[in-house]
Each structure stands twice: as structure tokens, then as C-alpha cells.
Amino acid sequence: MKKMKFFIVIAALVLSTGAFAHQPTKSSPIDALKSQLVEILNENYFLVRNQDLTARVLFTLDEESKIQLLEVQTKRHDLKRFIVNSLRGKKIQMETVCTDENFVVDIRMTKP
């Protein structure tokens, strides 16, 4: 009988530890925003030849959840033009629109 109680206590501990360890994480609005930006940029084609390309993008969202670019920093003019043409005016799906916030995203384009 003692062994059975011991196994029940051990089983309860294992199950309760597993239940608390695997709580689903809530995705933040910023994570959703990042994934949508990746989708938008992946819809368009930009050829990366020799090395990875980077850019820093500063933007805000208007009342209609459309991207309003404020600045694109990169050494490559063609990459800047690609990002501006791909993101400018694109609508983002967000639960709450943060019109008073500026967002900064670092973008890295890699060879396929």
C-alpha cells in the first residue's frame, strides 16, 4: 500500500510539473507585426548575389493600419528602393493600431 501511495505522489508531481512547463506563450503584437513584414517582403523578389544585405527600417502605422515609412538606412540604393516599394502603404493586420509609436526593424537579406 505504501508503494502505491508513493507512485501516486510521484505521478502527480510529474504530471503537475509537465502541465506548468508547457504553458502556451502568448504572441505579442510586435511578433505578429514582424511576421507580417517578412511575408510582405517574401512576396517580392530581390536577388542577393555575393553577400548578405542589411537595412534598418523606421516606420509608423496610420489610422488605417498602413505602413508609413520614415527612414530606410542601407548602403545599397537598390535594396532601399526594394524595401520602400515593398512596404510603403501596405496594410498590417493588428488588433490595436499603435499610431503614436515608431517601429524599428532590422532586415537581413540572405542568399537562397
Order of alpha helices (4+ residues) and beta strands (2+ residues): alpha-alpha-beta-beta-alpha-beta
